[in-house]
């Protein structure tokens, strides 16, 4: 019993010195480089945060209203329009792509339950911009025209609005 108490006293002083060294090393490194802070969205998902507590945004090549073609997944080859862009998660909502069924419970006894279909978000990397005129998909490029930065399709050279 006495040896255990001696061990715990010894280990606590060891731990306290280790904690002091860790705090000192954090102070030294915090001035040289900024480490991203994480915040829990769900128990198992940690979202990257900036210094001031806002989520880190994902840079995307698509915007709301763009015509895109799905290049991966169950709906591969479908051409549709981007309805919503989620920059926090790097996902986009494309019209009539990745359709999921949702079973809705009735709210009252008179109301009947129903099954609704809705579009679910997909990763922005699974789509490419699509030209309706040339009927081809292409990567996006950026160039300056008349003092403004514009997006254009690399294959066709047409400017995106």
N, CA, C and O atoms as a DFTB+ gen file, in Angstrom:
644 C
 N C O
     1  1       0.825      -1.187       0.000
     2  2       0.000       0.000       0.000
     3  2       0.867       1.248       0.000
     4  3       0.579       2.215      -0.705
     5  1       1.935       1.223       0.797
     6  2       2.827       2.383       0.886
     7  2       3.553       2.597      -0.435
     8  3       3.753       3.736      -0.859
     9  1       3.946       1.506      -1.085
    10  2       4.660       1.647      -2.355
    11  2       3.741       2.252      -3.417
    12  3       4.198       3.016      -4.267
    13  1       2.450       1.916      -3.374
    14  2       1.496       2.469      -4.329
    15  2       1.356       3.979      -4.130
    16  3       1.327       4.742      -5.096
    17  1       1.270       4.406      -2.841
    18  2       1.151       5.830      -2.544
    19  2       2.399       6.566      -3.003
    20  3       2.305       7.667      -3.547
    21  1       3.563       5.974      -2.792
    22  2       4.796       6.613      -3.231
    23  2       4.820       6.721      -4.751
    24  3       5.292       7.714      -5.305
    25  1       4.310       5.692      -5.418
    26  2       4.277       5.708      -6.878
    27  2       3.349       6.810      -7.375
    28  3       3.681       7.532      -8.315
    29  1       2.173       6.939      -6.734
    30  2       1.213       7.947      -7.189
    31  2       1.752       9.354      -6.941
    32  3       1.543      10.239      -7.771
    33  1       2.431       9.581      -5.838
    34  2       3.006      10.905      -5.578
    35  2       4.082      11.196      -6.610
    36  3       4.153      12.292      -7.167
    37  1       4.911      10.202      -6.851
    38  2       5.979      10.379      -7.835
    39  2       5.419      10.628      -9.226
    40  3       5.935      11.467      -9.964
    41  1       4.370       9.907      -9.586
    42  2       3.810      10.052     -10.928
    43  2       3.090      11.379     -11.080
    44  3       3.097      11.962     -12.164
    45  1       2.465      11.872     -10.007
    46  2       1.764      13.153     -10.125
    47  2       2.759      14.288     -10.326
    48  3       2.497      15.216     -11.090
    49  1       3.914      14.216      -9.634
    50  2       4.914      15.256      -9.866
    51  2       5.482      15.134     -11.272
    52  3       5.804      16.139     -11.906
    53  1       5.607      13.900     -11.760
    54  2       6.076      13.676     -13.129
    55  2       5.068      14.243     -14.119
    56  3       5.443      14.907     -15.085
    57  1       3.772      13.976     -13.870
    58  2       2.733      14.479     -14.754
    59  2       2.668      15.993     -14.735
    60  3       2.521      16.612     -15.789
    61  1       2.773      16.608     -13.563
    62  2       2.693      18.061     -13.492
    63  2       3.861      18.708     -14.225
    64  3       3.686      19.746     -14.864
    65  1       5.054      18.112     -14.144
    66  2       6.184      18.677     -14.886
    67  2       5.979      18.491     -16.379
    68  3       6.369      19.352     -17.168
    69  1       5.368      17.368     -16.783
    70  2       5.079      17.126     -18.198
    71  2       4.049      18.101     -18.726
    72  3       4.161      18.572     -19.858
    73  1       3.039      18.411     -17.912
    74  2       2.011      19.370     -18.308
    75  2       2.617      20.754     -18.458
    76  3       2.283      21.476     -19.397
    77  1       3.504      21.136     -17.546
    78  2       4.160      22.437     -17.627
    79  2       4.994      22.537     -18.903
    80  3       4.993      23.577     -19.561
    81  1       5.699      21.472     -19.254
    82  2       6.492      21.477     -20.479
    83  2       5.597      21.560     -21.705
    84  3       5.932      22.255     -22.664
    85  1       4.469      20.866     -21.692
    86  2       3.543      20.901     -22.807
    87  2       2.963      22.299     -22.994
    88  3       2.873      22.783     -24.123
    89  1       2.567      22.958     -21.896
    90  2       2.034      24.312     -21.978
    91  2       3.074      25.277     -22.505
    92  3       2.757      26.158     -23.304
    93  1       4.309      25.120     -22.068
    94  2       5.379      25.995     -22.525
    95  2       5.635      25.786     -24.017
    96  3       5.849      26.753     -24.748
    97  1       5.613      24.538     -24.472
    98  2       5.852      24.270     -25.888
    99  2       4.697      24.797     -26.735
   100  3       4.922      25.248     -27.858
   101  1       3.472      24.752     -26.227
   102  2       2.326      25.307     -26.960
   103  2       2.452      26.806     -27.097
   104  3       2.133      27.357     -28.151
   105  1       2.917      27.489     -26.040
   106  2       3.096      28.935     -26.102
   107  2       4.154      29.294     -27.135
   108  3       4.005      30.283     -27.854
   109  1       5.209      28.515     -27.220
   110  2       6.270      28.782     -28.177
   111  2       5.806      28.564     -29.614
   112  3       6.164      29.338     -30.502
   113  1       5.013      27.519     -29.852
   114  2       4.580      27.217     -31.219
   115  2       3.388      28.052     -31.640
   116  3       3.194      28.252     -32.839
   117  1       2.584      28.548     -30.723
   118  2       1.390      29.299     -31.102
   119  2       1.747      30.600     -31.788
   120  3       0.987      31.066     -32.637
   121  1       2.881      31.205     -31.452
   122  2       3.248      32.458     -32.091
   123  2       3.808      32.226     -33.486
   124  3       3.677      33.097     -34.346
   125  1       4.433      31.069     -33.736
   126  2       5.060      30.826     -35.023
   127  2       4.061      30.366     -36.098
   128  3       4.165      30.798     -37.246
   129  1       3.111      29.512     -35.753
   130  2       2.137      29.052     -36.737
   131  2       0.792      28.824     -36.060
   132  3       0.712      28.519     -34.870
   133  1      -0.255      28.980     -36.853
   134  2      -1.603      28.844     -36.329
   135  2      -2.110      27.451     -36.647
   136  3      -2.067      27.024     -37.800
   137  1      -2.588      26.741     -35.645
   138  2      -3.166      25.427     -35.842
   139  2      -4.682      25.556     -35.899
   140  3      -5.269      26.300     -35.112
   141  1      -5.335      24.829     -36.834
   142  2      -6.790      24.931     -36.909
   143  2      -7.449      24.356     -35.664
   144  3      -7.007      23.343     -35.123
   145  1      -8.497      25.006     -35.224
   146  2      -9.254      24.562     -34.060
   147  2     -10.401      23.709     -34.577
   148  3     -11.016      24.059     -35.585
   149  1     -10.702      22.608     -33.917
   150  2     -11.813      21.768     -34.346
   151  2     -12.977      21.924     -33.394
   152  3     -12.806      22.131     -32.192
   153  1     -14.165      21.817     -33.960
   154  2     -15.387      21.910     -33.168
   155  2     -16.267      20.727     -33.548
   156  3     -16.342      20.360     -34.721
   157  1     -16.921      20.140     -32.584
   158  2     -17.732      18.967     -32.863
   159  2     -19.089      19.366     -33.429
   160  3     -19.808      20.165     -32.829
   161  1     -19.438      18.805     -34.590
   162  2     -20.756      18.982     -35.176
   163  2     -21.658      17.874     -34.653
   164  3     -22.742      18.120     -34.123
   165  1     -21.180      16.658     -34.817
   166  2     -21.819      15.485     -34.224
   167  2     -20.754      14.815     -33.393
   168  3     -19.586      15.199     -33.461
   169  1     -21.121      13.846     -32.629
   170  2     -20.160      13.185     -31.761
   171  2     -18.992      12.606     -32.535
   172  3     -17.858      12.628     -32.056
   173  1     -19.252      12.092     -33.718
   174  2     -18.216      11.404     -34.470
   175  2     -17.632      12.253     -35.595
   176  3     -16.698      11.810     -36.264
   177  1     -18.156      13.470     -35.826
   178  2     -17.654      14.331     -36.896
   179  2     -17.081      15.601     -36.279
   180  3     -17.764      16.299     -35.529
   181  1     -15.823      15.893     -36.599
   182  2     -15.211      17.128     -36.124
   183  2     -15.002      18.051     -37.307
   184  3     -14.412      17.659     -38.314
   185  1     -15.485      19.272     -37.188
   186  2     -15.401      20.237     -38.270
   187  2     -14.235      21.183     -38.030
   188  3     -14.045      21.668     -36.915
   189  1     -13.459      21.447     -39.069
   190  2     -12.336      22.372     -38.962
   191  2     -12.866      23.782     -38.734
   192  3     -13.845      24.197     -39.354
   193  1     -12.200      24.518     -37.830
   194  2     -12.606      25.890     -37.522
   195  2     -11.420      26.833     -37.724
   196  3     -10.266      26.421     -37.597
   197  1     -11.704      28.091     -38.036
   198  2     -10.658      29.088     -38.166
   199  2     -10.323      29.637     -36.784
   200  3     -10.889      29.204     -35.781
   201  1      -9.400      30.590     -36.739
   202  2      -9.005      31.189     -35.454
   203  2     -10.176      31.816     -34.718
   204  3     -10.293      31.703     -33.498
   205  1     -11.055      32.490     -35.487
   206  2     -12.154      33.201     -34.849
   207  2     -13.419      32.348     -34.708
   208  3     -14.502      32.891     -34.489
   209  1     -13.299      31.031     -34.830
   210  2     -14.409      30.142     -34.518
   211  2     -15.388      29.891     -35.639
   212  3     -16.453      29.323     -35.397
   213  1     -15.066      30.298     -36.875
   214  2     -15.963      30.058     -38.001
   215  2     -15.496      28.831     -38.773
   216  3     -14.300      28.540     -38.787
   217  1     -16.414      28.098     -39.422
   218  2     -16.009      26.884     -40.133
   219  2     -15.109      27.195     -41.324
   220  3     -15.273      28.218     -41.989
   221  1     -14.165      26.309     -41.584
   222  2     -13.292      26.448     -42.743
   223  2     -14.115      26.101     -43.975
   224  3     -14.739      25.041     -44.029
   225  1     -14.120      26.988     -44.962
   226  2     -14.908      26.797     -46.180
   227  2     -14.108      26.002     -47.205
   228  3     -12.892      26.157     -47.310
   229  1     -14.797      25.151     -47.960
   230  2     -14.168      24.341     -48.998
   231  2     -14.234      25.121     -50.304
   232  3     -15.303      25.589     -50.695
   233  1     -13.085      25.265     -50.988
   234  2     -13.069      25.931     -52.290
   235  2     -13.687      24.990     -53.316
   236  3     -13.289      23.830     -53.415
   237  1     -14.663      25.489     -54.085
   238  2     -15.353      24.655     -55.052
   239  2     -15.295      25.261     -56.449
   240  3     -15.184      26.476     -56.612
   241  1     -15.371      24.402     -57.439
   242  2     -15.330      24.838     -58.829
   243  2     -16.724      25.069     -59.402
   244  3     -16.850      25.498     -60.549
   245  1     -17.770      24.796     -58.631
   246  2     -19.141      24.986     -59.101
   247  2     -19.858      26.010     -58.235
   248  3     -19.511      26.229     -57.075
   249  1     -20.867      26.626     -58.833
   250  2     -21.695      27.599     -58.126
   251  2     -23.164      27.276     -58.358
   252  3     -23.506      26.470     -59.223
   253  1     -24.014      27.906     -57.587
   254  2     -25.450      27.722     -57.723
   255  2     -25.876      28.180     -59.122
   256  3     -25.493      29.258     -59.575
   257  1     -26.667      27.349     -59.794
   258  2     -27.150      27.692     -61.128
   259  2     -26.314      27.117     -62.266
   260  3     -26.735      27.196     -63.420
   261  1     -25.149      26.543     -61.984
   262  2     -24.304      25.950     -63.024
   263  2     -24.936      24.669     -63.555
   264  3     -25.595      23.937     -62.817
   265  1     -24.727      24.406     -64.848
   266  2     -25.132      23.141     -65.436
   267  2     -23.952      22.184     -65.315
   268  3     -22.846      22.492     -65.758
   269  1     -24.197      21.019     -64.710
   270  2     -23.114      20.065     -64.453
   271  2     -23.504      18.674     -64.940
   272  3     -24.682      18.369     -65.127
   273  1     -22.477      17.831     -65.143
   274  2     -22.687      16.433     -65.466
   275  2     -22.064      15.612     -64.351
   276  3     -20.938      15.877     -63.932
   277  1     -22.798      14.613     -63.871
   278  2     -22.307      13.746     -62.808
   279  2     -21.304      12.768     -63.420
   280  3     -21.600      12.114     -64.420
   281  1     -20.109      12.671     -62.814
   282  2     -19.059      11.811     -63.367
   283  2     -18.791      10.581     -62.512
   284  3     -17.992       9.729     -62.902
   285  1     -19.437      10.466     -61.359
   286  2     -19.230       9.309     -60.486
   287  2     -20.492       9.037     -59.691
   288  3     -21.253       9.953     -59.376
   289  1     -20.705       7.776     -59.373
   290  2     -21.844       7.407     -58.547
   291  2     -22.940       6.727     -59.347
   292  3     -22.762       6.420     -60.526
   293  1     -24.070       6.495     -58.705
   294  2     -25.188       5.781     -59.316
   295  2     -25.815       6.575     -60.455
   296  3     -26.343       5.985     -61.397
   297  1     -25.766       7.903     -60.384
   298  2     -26.385       8.761     -61.401
   299  2     -25.364       9.253     -62.423
   300  3     -25.542      10.325     -63.002
   301  1     -24.305       8.491     -62.651
   302  2     -23.233       8.877     -63.569
   303  2     -23.795       9.162     -64.959
   304  3     -24.563       8.368     -65.503
   305  1     -23.406      10.301     -65.526
   306  2     -23.843      10.682     -66.862
   307  2     -25.014      11.644     -66.887
   308  3     -25.273      12.253     -67.925
   309  1     -25.729      11.806     -65.788
   310  2     -26.869      12.725     -65.752
   311  2     -26.406      14.171     -65.854
   312  3     -25.394      14.549     -65.265
   313  1     -27.150      14.977     -66.601
   314  2     -26.870      16.405     -66.734
   315  2     -27.994      17.148     -66.033
   316  3     -29.170      16.907     -66.306
   317  1     -27.635      18.052     -65.128
   318  2     -28.638      18.786     -64.368
   319  2     -28.051      20.097     -63.862
   320  3     -26.919      20.457     -64.186
   321  1     -28.834      20.792     -63.071
   322  2     -28.436      22.112     -62.567
   323  2     -28.188      22.065     -61.061
   324  3     -28.869      21.341     -60.334
   325  1     -27.209      22.841     -60.599
   326  2     -26.879      22.916     -59.179
   327  2     -27.919      23.789     -58.489
   328  3     -28.120      24.943     -58.868
   329  1     -28.580      23.234     -57.473
   330  2     -29.602      23.980     -56.729
   331  2     -29.029      24.672     -55.500
   332  3     -29.434      25.787     -55.172
   333  1     -28.087      24.020     -54.814
   334  2     -27.559      24.548     -53.551
   335  2     -26.095      24.144     -53.415
   336  3     -25.696      23.071     -53.868
   337  1     -25.301      25.006     -52.790
   338  2     -23.885      24.738     -52.552
   339  2     -23.638      24.830     -51.052
   340  3     -23.968      25.835     -50.423
   341  1     -23.053      23.772     -50.479
   342  2     -22.746      23.733     -49.053
   343  2     -21.230      23.820     -48.883
   344  3     -20.542      22.803     -48.971
   345  1     -20.704      25.016     -48.641
   346  2     -19.257      25.217     -48.577
   347  2     -18.643      24.682     -47.290
   348  3     -17.435      24.448     -47.247
   349  1     -19.430      24.482     -46.249
   350  2     -18.887      23.940     -45.004
   351  2     -18.500      22.475     -45.159
   352  3     -17.500      22.034     -44.594
   353  1     -19.286      21.719     -45.924
   354  2     -19.049      20.288     -46.060
   355  2     -18.462      19.895     -47.407
   356  3     -18.029      18.754     -47.568
   357  1     -18.433      20.801     -48.378
   358  2     -17.906      20.482     -49.708
   359  2     -18.887      19.685     -50.551
   360  3     -18.477      18.945     -51.446
   361  1     -20.173      19.827     -50.277
   362  2     -21.193      19.084     -51.020
   363  2     -22.090      20.050     -51.776
   364  3     -22.176      21.234     -51.454
   365  1     -22.757      19.509     -52.795
   366  2     -23.700      20.305     -53.584
   367  2     -24.993      19.521     -53.756
   368  3     -25.005      18.291     -53.700
   369  1     -26.081      20.255     -53.965
   370  2     -27.379      19.645     -54.214
   371  2     -27.690      19.845     -55.691
   372  3     -27.810      20.980     -56.152
   373  1     -27.820      18.749     -56.436
   374  2     -28.076      18.795     -57.870
   375  2     -29.490      18.296     -58.114
   376  3     -29.906      17.278     -57.560
   377  1     -30.227      19.021     -58.952
   378  2     -31.624      18.699     -59.217
   379  2     -31.757      17.308     -59.847
   380  3     -31.067      16.997     -60.818
   381  1     -32.635      16.483     -59.300
   382  2     -32.951      15.129     -59.787
   383  2     -31.754      14.176     -59.787
   384  3     -31.699      13.255     -60.602
   385  1     -30.800      14.390     -58.885
   386  2     -29.645      13.494     -58.747
   387  2     -29.577      13.040     -57.300
   388  3     -29.840      13.825     -56.389
   389  1     -29.222      11.770     -57.080
   390  2     -29.111      11.176     -55.753
   391  2     -30.449      11.260     -55.009
   392  3     -30.530      11.787     -53.900
   393  1     -31.480      10.731     -55.644
   394  2     -32.838      10.773     -55.084
   395  2     -32.955       9.756     -53.948
   396  3     -32.620       8.583     -54.109
   397  1     -33.429      10.221     -52.815
   398  2     -33.651       9.374     -51.642
   399  2     -35.127       9.429     -51.273
   400  3     -35.796      10.438     -51.496
   401  1     -35.634       8.320     -50.700
   402  2     -37.024       8.304     -50.243
   403  2     -37.053       8.551     -48.739
   404  3     -36.235       8.021     -47.987
   405  1     -38.009       9.362     -48.325
   406  2     -38.159       9.681     -46.910
   407  2     -39.573       9.307     -46.481
   408  3     -40.551       9.712     -47.109
   409  1     -39.669       8.528     -45.401
   410  2     -40.963       8.118     -44.870
   411  2     -41.386       9.122     -43.810
   412  3     -40.724       9.264     -42.782
   413  1     -42.497       9.822     -44.063
   414  2     -42.967      10.879     -43.174
   415  2     -44.130      10.349     -42.350
   416  3     -45.112       9.841     -42.892
   417  1     -44.008      10.473     -41.034
   418  2     -45.088      10.045     -40.130
   419  2     -46.232      11.057     -40.182
   420  3     -46.004      12.241     -40.429
   421  1     -47.443      10.600     -39.952
   422  2     -48.555      11.553     -39.891
   423  2     -48.463      12.411     -38.633
   424  3     -48.049      11.934     -37.577
   425  1     -48.854      13.685     -38.753
   426  2     -48.795      14.594     -37.599
   427  2     -50.030      14.457     -36.711
   428  3     -49.956      14.651     -35.498
   429  1     -51.153      14.125     -37.320
   430  2     -52.375      13.929     -36.528
   431  2     -53.021      12.610     -36.944
   432  3     -52.561      11.957     -37.881
   433  1     -54.079      12.224     -36.251
   434  2     -54.731      10.946     -36.542
   435  2     -55.479      10.977     -37.865
   436  3     -55.603       9.949     -38.531
   437  1     -55.979      12.147     -38.252
   438  2     -56.721      12.254     -39.518
   439  2     -55.774      12.193     -40.722
   440  3     -56.152      11.713     -41.791
   441  1     -54.555      12.677     -40.542
   442  2     -53.588      12.752     -41.634
   443  2     -52.977      11.372     -41.888
   444  3     -52.759      10.596     -40.958
   445  1     -52.707      11.082     -43.152
   446  2     -52.084       9.807     -43.519
   447  2     -50.571      10.010     -43.662
   448  3     -50.106      11.094     -44.012
   449  1     -49.825       8.953     -43.387
   450  2     -48.383       9.010     -43.596
   451  2     -48.077       8.998     -45.083
   452  3     -48.921       8.607     -45.890
   453  1     -46.883       9.421     -45.447
   454  2     -46.556       9.460     -46.869
   455  2     -45.072       9.175     -47.099
   456  3     -44.252       9.276     -46.187
   457  1     -44.759       8.825     -48.310
   458  2     -43.382       8.589     -48.717
   459  2     -43.026       9.673     -49.725
   460  3     -43.654       9.777     -50.779
   461  1     -42.023      10.477     -49.405
   462  2     -41.619      11.555     -50.298
   463  2     -40.231      11.268     -50.847
   464  3     -39.414      10.613     -50.200
   465  1     -39.978      11.769     -52.051
   466  2     -38.665      11.636     -52.666
   467  2     -37.982      12.991     -52.636
   468  3     -38.596      14.020     -52.917
   469  1     -36.685      12.977     -52.287
   470  2     -35.946      14.234     -52.227
   471  2     -34.518      14.013     -52.723
   472  3     -33.986      12.905     -52.660
   473  1     -33.912      15.094     -53.216
   474  2     -32.513      15.024     -53.655
   475  2     -31.616      15.161     -52.446
   476  3     -31.861      15.996     -51.575
   477  1     -30.570      14.339     -52.390
   478  2     -29.586      14.426     -51.313
   479  2     -28.295      15.018     -51.886
   480  3     -28.028      14.869     -53.078
   481  1     -27.493      15.688     -51.051
   482  2     -26.254      16.290     -51.551
   483  2     -25.232      15.239     -51.990
   484  3     -25.206      14.121     -51.476
   485  1     -24.394      15.629     -52.951
   486  2     -23.279      14.797     -53.399
   487  2     -22.005      15.619     -53.309
   488  3     -22.060      16.844     -53.205
   489  1     -20.862      14.954     -53.349
   490  2     -19.577      15.646     -53.267
   491  2     -19.350      16.466     -54.530
   492  3     -19.679      16.025     -55.631
   493  1     -18.784      17.662     -54.368
   494  2     -18.572      18.539     -55.526
   495  2     -17.549      17.963     -56.494
   496  3     -17.519      18.343     -57.664
   497  1     -16.710      17.048     -56.012
   498  2     -15.706      16.435     -56.888
   499  2     -16.318      15.409     -57.833
   500  3     -15.646      14.956     -58.760
   501  1     -17.563      15.036     -57.623
   502  2     -18.226      14.047     -58.472
   503  2     -18.972      14.660     -59.644
   504  3     -19.718      13.961     -60.331
   505  1     -18.786      15.954     -59.888
   506  2     -19.433      16.613     -61.028
   507  2     -18.416      17.441     -61.801
   508  3     -17.394      17.867     -61.262
   509  1     -18.725      17.661     -63.094
   510  2     -17.942      18.555     -63.935
   511  2     -18.900      19.510     -64.610
   512  3     -20.058      19.172     -64.856
   513  1     -18.417      20.708     -64.910
   514  2     -19.246      21.677     -65.609
   515  2     -19.562      21.161     -67.005
   516  3     -18.756      20.456     -67.612
   517  1     -20.746      21.517     -67.514
   518  2     -21.242      20.974     -68.776
   519  2     -21.664      22.108     -69.692
   520  3     -22.322      23.055     -69.261
   521  1     -21.279      22.005     -70.964
   522  2     -21.677      22.983     -71.976
   523  2     -22.844      22.421     -72.766
   524  3     -22.709      21.387     -73.419
   525  1     -23.990      23.090     -72.714
   526  2     -25.177      22.619     -73.437
   527  2     -25.006      22.813     -74.945
   528  3     -25.486      21.997     -75.732
   529  1     -24.322      23.893     -75.353
   530  2     -24.143      24.176     -76.779
   531  2     -23.270      23.106     -77.440
   532  3     -23.635      22.565     -78.483
   533  1     -22.134      22.804     -76.843
   534  2     -21.195      21.826     -77.414
   535  2     -21.472      20.398     -76.933
   536  3     -20.894      19.444     -77.453
   537  1     -22.354      20.254     -75.942
   538  2     -22.698      18.967     -75.332
   539  2     -21.444      18.215     -74.879
   540  3     -21.246      17.050     -75.224
   541  1     -20.610      18.893     -74.107
   542  2     -19.392      18.288     -73.580
   543  2     -19.138      18.798     -72.172
   544  3     -19.553      19.899     -71.810
   545  1     -18.447      17.975     -71.381
   546  2     -18.087      18.406     -70.031
   547  2     -16.640      18.882     -70.043
   548  3     -15.840      18.475     -70.885
   549  1     -16.324      19.756     -69.083
   550  2     -15.002      20.362     -69.086
   551  2     -14.629      20.828     -67.694
   552  3     -15.486      21.019     -66.831
   553  1     -13.322      21.010     -67.491
   554  2     -12.838      21.639     -66.262
   555  2     -13.088      23.136     -66.366
   556  3     -13.362      23.659     -67.446
   557  1     -12.991      23.809     -65.241
   558  2     -13.195      25.252     -65.217
   559  2     -11.839      25.942     -65.144
   560  3     -10.920      25.466     -64.478
   561  1     -11.731      27.062     -65.833
   562  2     -10.520      27.874     -65.784
   563  2     -10.894      29.295     -65.430
   564  3     -12.066      29.667     -65.474
   565  1      -9.893      30.092     -65.077
   566  2     -10.126      31.483     -64.708
   567  2      -9.221      32.371     -65.543
   568  3      -8.047      32.053     -65.732
   569  1      -9.750      33.482     -66.046
   570  2      -8.943      34.463     -66.769
   571  2      -9.533      35.848     -66.539
   572  3     -10.667      35.987     -66.080
   573  1      -8.746      36.868     -66.863
   574  2      -9.172      38.250     -66.667
   575  2      -9.606      38.822     -68.012
   576  3      -8.837      38.819     -68.973
   577  1     -10.834      39.310     -68.073
   578  2     -11.378      39.962     -69.266
   579  2     -11.960      41.302     -68.863
   580  3     -12.839      41.372     -68.004
   581  1     -11.474      42.362     -69.480
   582  2     -11.932      43.734     -69.195
   583  2     -11.791      44.081     -67.718
   584  3     -12.651      44.755     -67.151
   585  1     -10.706      43.620     -67.093
   586  2     -10.439      43.943     -65.695
   587  2     -11.226      43.120     -64.692
   588  3     -11.155      43.381     -63.491
   589  1     -11.980      42.122     -65.165
   590  2     -12.753      41.269     -64.260
   591  2     -12.308      39.825     -64.415
   592  3     -12.012      39.373     -65.521
   593  1     -12.262      39.109     -63.307
   594  2     -11.923      37.693     -63.320
   595  2     -13.186      36.912     -63.670
   596  3     -14.208      37.033     -62.996
   597  1     -13.104      36.100     -64.745
   598  2     -14.267      35.328     -65.185
   599  2     -13.906      33.851     -65.232
   600  3     -12.741      33.479     -65.366
   601  1     -14.940      33.019     -65.117
   602  2     -14.759      31.573     -65.233
   603  2     -15.075      31.164     -66.663
   604  3     -15.988      31.709     -67.284
   605  1     -14.312      30.193     -67.188
   606  2     -14.583      29.694     -68.532
   607  2     -14.351      28.189     -68.573
   608  3     -13.646      27.631     -67.733
   609  1     -14.959      27.542     -69.573
   610  2     -14.770      26.106     -69.768
   611  2     -13.477      25.906     -70.564
   612  3     -13.295      26.512     -71.619
   613  1     -12.589      25.061     -70.060
   614  2     -11.270      24.873     -70.662
   615  2     -11.387      24.262     -72.061
   616  3     -10.682      24.693     -72.973
   617  1     -12.259      23.271     -72.248
   618  2     -12.380      22.593     -73.550
   619  2     -12.945      23.501     -74.623
   620  3     -12.429      23.534     -75.741
   621  1     -14.001      24.241     -74.300
   622  2     -14.684      25.028     -75.318
   623  2     -14.234      26.476     -75.341
   624  3     -14.344      27.133     -76.376
   625  1     -13.732      26.989     -74.235
   626  2     -13.328      28.393     -74.174
   627  2     -14.478      29.341     -73.900
   628  3     -14.268      30.551     -73.831
   629  1     -15.690      28.826     -73.740
   630  2     -16.860      29.682     -73.498
   631  2     -16.868      30.178     -72.057
   632  3     -16.525      29.447     -71.128
   633  1     -17.269      31.439     -71.893
   634  2     -17.271      32.084     -70.581
   635  2     -18.534      31.698     -69.827
   636  3     -19.636      31.718     -70.376
   637  1     -18.349      31.341     -68.539
   638  2     -19.488      31.023     -67.662
   639  2     -20.017      32.330     -67.073
   640  3     -19.238      33.210     -66.705
   641  1     -21.311      32.452     -66.987
   642  2     -21.893      33.667     -66.398
   643  2     -22.111      33.531     -64.935
   644  3     -22.593      34.465     -64.293
